[in-house]
Amino acid sequence: MSHADLNSWAQLGSAATAKAAPTLATDGVAIPAGVNQAMILVKNAAGTGAVTAKIRMWGYHAGAAAWFALGTGTGATTSNTAGVLNGGNSIECVVADTLRHSELVNGLMRYERLDYEILTTAGTGTESFSTYVDFVPTSKVPS
């Protein structure tokens, strides 16, 4: 079975400068049953110079009827680091004008939905970021 046969990825969305945290139980995408990990992929479609983005991941828990910042950190305001990719730091360009970042997010099995928030962006032009999720089937997780 090829990776493409798993139909496990989805685009979480695209945004230019900022995207608010999820608030509705229907925001984001559904996490497939039995999935505990997802590869988060972030890329820019536009922007020039030193393009950066600070992105926080959120998981929706139906039992608590609330969204939770995924991961460790301090608080969930723009300047804090809870659930922020890249160890709480802004993601920077790999080369001029090109931002590409992937990161594995764990502990999804107890959540129903996954979404993201763009906290801050920077660059000398008009930035545009796309964020994707590639769910990792449990059978593909190394033991």
Secondary structure, DSSP 8 states (H G I E B T S, - for coil): --GGGG--EEEEEEESS-B----STTSSEE--TT--EEEEEEEEEE--SS-EEEEEEEEEETTTTEEEE-SS-S-SSTTS-TTBTGGGS-EE-SBTTB-EEEEEEE--TT-SEEEEEEEEEE-SS--EEEEEEEEE-GGGS--
